[in-house]
Amino acid sequence: MSHISGCTFEVVITDLGMPHVDGRQVASAVKDASLGTAVILQTGWGQRLVAEGDVPAEVDCVLSKPPKVRELREAIAHCAATARAQEDGP
């Protein structure tokens, strides 16, 4: 899990386009710090990224903006469960 200021995270949610940093950079930094932390990327180009196979390897889930609450809950639950399973091992 990713660690920031003594906190641990099972899931990190980021946006693709932000001032001064790209969501791809955030995803890469999260995975560098902790391979087991899931990354959810929100973007206005979500469907296009997936269709064109342009999803960064460090991203576990892509959500189109604005995400529906149900979609966001499902993505968080799925990513957190996957992160926990990887942490527990086989």
N, C-alpha and C positions, 0 to 999 in steps of 0.2 A: 504494500500500500504506500501511497505517496505521503511524504512527511513534510509539513511546512510549520515552522515555529512550534515543534513538539506535537502537532496534531497529525492524525493519520486519516486518510480518505480512501474509501473503497471505490468511489466514483468522482470524477471531475467533469463538470459541464463547462464547455467553452463555446464561443462564437467563432466562426471562420474569420470574419472581417472586423477588426477592432483597431482603434487608434494606437499606433506605435508598436503593435505586435500582431502577428498572424496566428490564427487558431492552430495552424499546423505546427508552429513553433511551440505553442503551449503544449500540444499533444506530445511532441517529441521530448520536451523537458520533463513532462510528467512521467513518461515511460523510462527516460534516463534515470529518474529518481527512484522509480518503482514499477517494474514490469507488470506487477499484479494489480495496479490501479487502472480501472477502466476509464476510458475517455469517451464522452458523448460530445459530438460536434453539432452545433446548431448553425444552420445557414439558410439563406434565401434560395440557394442553388442546390438544395439537398437532393432532389430527384435527379437533377442533371449530373451531380457528382457520382451518384450511385450508378446511373445508366451508362455513363462514360467510363466507369471503372477508375475514377480519379480520387477515390477515398484513400487518404494516407494510411499507411500500414499501422501507424500508432493509434488510429481511431477505431474504437470498438463499435460505435453506433453513430449514425447520422440521422438527425431530425431536421425536417424542413421547418422554417420559421413562418409564422408563429406556431409552435407545437401545441397540439391539443393536450389538456391536462392528462387525459387517459394515456396518450402516447408517451408523454414524459414519465409518468408513473411506471408504465410498463418497461420503458427503456432503462430506468434507474433500477427497478427490481431485477430485470434480466442481467444487467451488467454487474450489479452487486452480488447476485447469486453466482455468476460465473467467476468473479474475483475471489469469492470465498472458496469455491470449489478448487480453483487453482492453488490457493493458499494451503488447503487441506491435503492436496496431492491425491494420488490414486488410492 
